[in-house]
Amino acid sequence: MKRRTSVYIDADLLAKAKEKKLNLSQLLEKAIREALKEGGSSLKTPSRRGPRVQIPPPA
């Protein structure tokens, strides 16, 4: 089951993603799955404005 949520993203990055008509939900899910495979250490941040996770473009 999927749930609605909110995320904070750089405004310029969001504008570029919208220009390319990227599916942000799919990209975020893929990035989270990859981070979890790698042990999840990149997801451990103390605040909402912690390090950014780079999401690769779809193949």
N, C-alpha and C positions, 0 to 999 in steps of 0.2 A: 504494500500500500504506500502511496506517495502522500506527502504532506506539504502544505504551503509553508514557506519560511521567508525570512528576509536576510539579505546579506549586504554588507558594505563593500563597494567596489569603486575604484578610481573612476571619476567621471569621464576622463578622456578614453580610458580603456573600454568603458561601457559604450561610448559613442562609436568607437571603431568596431566593436563587436556587433552593434546594431546595423552599422553600414554593411557589414559582411553577412548579415542575417544569420549569425551564429545562434545555436540553441544553447543558451546559458545553462539551463537545467541539466542537459546531457553532458556538457563540458564539466560542470561542477561535480556531478556524480562520478564521472570517469576519473577526475583528478583526486577525489577523495578515496576512491577504490585503490588507485595507484599508491597514494600516500600510506594507506593502511597496509598494503602489501610490503612496503618498505619499512614497516615497523611503527608507522604513525608518528615518529619523532618530529616531523615537520609540522604536525598539527598542534603541538603543544605550545601554545602562546598564552601569556598572562593577560592579554587584553584584546579587545576587538581590533585595535589598530596595530597588531603585531606584524610579523613578517608576512609578505605576500606569497601566495602559492601561485607559481606560473602554470597556466593551463595551456598545453600545446594545442595547435589548431587541429581540426579533424583531418584524418588521412584521406 
